[in-house]
Amino acid sequence: MFARKIAQLREWWDMKKATDIFKNEKFIKISLAAGFGIIMLILLSELFSFSSSNVGSRNTATTEIDPAAYSAELEERLAVLISEIQGVGKVSVMLTLESLDTSVPRVRGAAIVCEGSDDIFIKQRVLETASKVLGITTARVSVTY
């Protein structure tokens, strides 16, 4: 009983010290300055990021791309990726492009035929994978077996 009271007093004392720290004006100023510094670093890193995708997208606008070759390569890469999903067998992919603009071809839709897509869970995984990879909605992707 006495030991329990001592433990409760120690716990109260530790809580009082902790709340006193948060009431300390110097602690509040340091915390605010650190938070502001972190936010500024995040904003600056976004502003000055030079990833390869940014550089590539700038060059794409001035470089001519063969839409047929682009579509064929994308179909092949997507088929390989989908075939790696557990439960998927043989895969065939066909893409349609929104425009035949040679600088920025965009995917309009996809038709995917694959073994295993008769299972609703596998079909959903294939659908979501294709949608995310191609940057189109799932409504523009057809998956069948």
VENVEN-V707970 format. One record per pair of residues at least 6 apart in sequence whose ideal C-beta (glycine too) atoms are under 6 Angstrom apart, sorted by the first residue. I is the first residue (numbers start at 1). J is the second residue. Records with the same first field share a line. If there is no record, write none. Layout:
I=J, J
//
This chain:
21=27
61=103
64=102
65=102
67=97, 100, 105
70=105
71=95, 97
74=95
75=93, 95
78=93, 133
79=91, 93
82=88, 91, 126
83=91
85=125
87=116, 122
88=114, 116
89=115, 116
90=115
91=114
92=113
93=112
94=111
95=107, 110
96=108, 109
97=105, 108
98=106, 108
107=134, 136
109=140
110=130, 134, 141
111=142
112=130, 143
113=144
116=122
117=123, 126, 143, 145
118=145
123=143
126=143
127=138, 141, 143
130=141
131=138, 141
//
